[in-house]
Structures are given as C-alpha cells and as structure tokens.
Amino acid sequence: MTNKTASRWSGYLDLGQSLSGVILALFLWTHLLLVSSILIGPEAMDWVARTMELSFLSADGHGYPWVVSLIAIGIALLALLHVVVAIQKIPLNLKQQKALASQMQIVNHGDTRLWRWQAITGVVILLLLPIHLWLIGSAPETIGPVGSARRIWGEYGYLFYLPLLLTVELHAAVGLYRAALKWGLVSESAGRSRLKTLKTVFSLVFVIIGLAALLAFIPHNPA
C-alpha cells in the first residue's frame, strides 16, 4: 500500500469515526430525552413508548415492539463500527500505555487528557452498552413506566445504568468537542474555550436529567 493510499484510508477512517460518533451522540441525547418523559408522568412515557413502536400504524393501536428491537440492533452495529475504527488509535499494549503515561507527564495538555478520558469511558461503555441493548432489544414490550421501573429498580438494573449514564454522557460530549476541533468547526482559542464550556454544560445537564429520570421510576416499581 502506497503512502498516498494509506493516507486516503486514514482519512476515511477518521471520517467514519467522527460520523458514527456524532450520530451515536445525537441518538443518545434524543434517547435520554424520550426516557425522561417519565418526569412528566407515566402516561407521557407510555405514549412515547407506544409511538416508538409505531402504534399509530397498527389497527389495534398496540404497535410493533419489534421496531424497537431493530433500532437496538442498528445502534449495536453502528457502535461496533465506531469501536472498530476508534480502537486503532487507542494504546492497547503495555509498551504503548507506558509511552502515553510518559508523554502525559511531559506534555500536560488539556485536550490530551480529554482524549484519555474518552478512551477510558469508551472501554466502560463497550462492557455495559451490550447489556442495555440486549435487555431492550430482547423484551421491547416491557418498555414503559412499570416495565422499565421493574428492570431498573426491581431487578437492580441501576447498578449498571448509573455508570453507563455517567460514562456515555462524558464520552459523547468529549467526542463532539473533539470532532468539532478535528474538522475545523472551531479553531481560535476563544472559540475552543467556549466550546469546552458548552461541552461541560451539556454533560452536566444530561447527567442531571438522566439521574432525575432514574429516580422518577422508583414509584412505578411494582416490587
């Protein structure tokens, strides 16, 4: 493979990583807002759940739960693509880890620290996300105030939903911030500072919304 071809493929991989990351981050925030409909009330969340199942297209109004399963499969495939591309840039062996640690001591750069946190949270997400997608995709008919409450609190799902919430929010915000810098959407130092502040605000807001939604399910737990 020539240098020109290798450079072209590297560009394609960078683009694929950025596009898949942006799509996943936007889906994550949309998903969290939909789940947070429980804060309005059980009727609101039940309406959201049935709408996701395309209940307005079914004769009996019950919808098609398998639509949610297809969405879960699609997100899993997109996440897998994102991981395959991103993992090529993560130091995996001990020698690479030592080199990175040494570099971090010499060059104390904020964006490099963010990249490191993104890599760490990415590993956690890789372990926890498949569990969430399996639970949702294998039993989409249980999505709703009572079913979700049972899964989160009655079946101790909060033990992995809480770390998943914290890691995905940090990972998504940092990823969008780094993608904006990589593709030249923000260049000057002032713009970078504002973008970093916006990243922090978005992370805090969505973490608060997520925590509030988790707590809002407690009264609906039938156990």
Secondary structure by P-SEA (a helix, b strand, c coil): ccaaaaaaaaaaaaaaaaaaaaaaaaaaaaaaaaaacccccaaaaaaaaaaaaccccccccccccaaaaaaaaaaaaaaaaaaaaaaaaccccaaaaaaaaaaaaacccaaaaaaaaaaaaaaaaaacaaaaaaaaaaccccccaaaaaaacccccccaaaaaaaaaaaaaaaaaaaaaaaaacccccaaaaaaaaaaaaaaaaaaaaaaaaaaaaacccccc
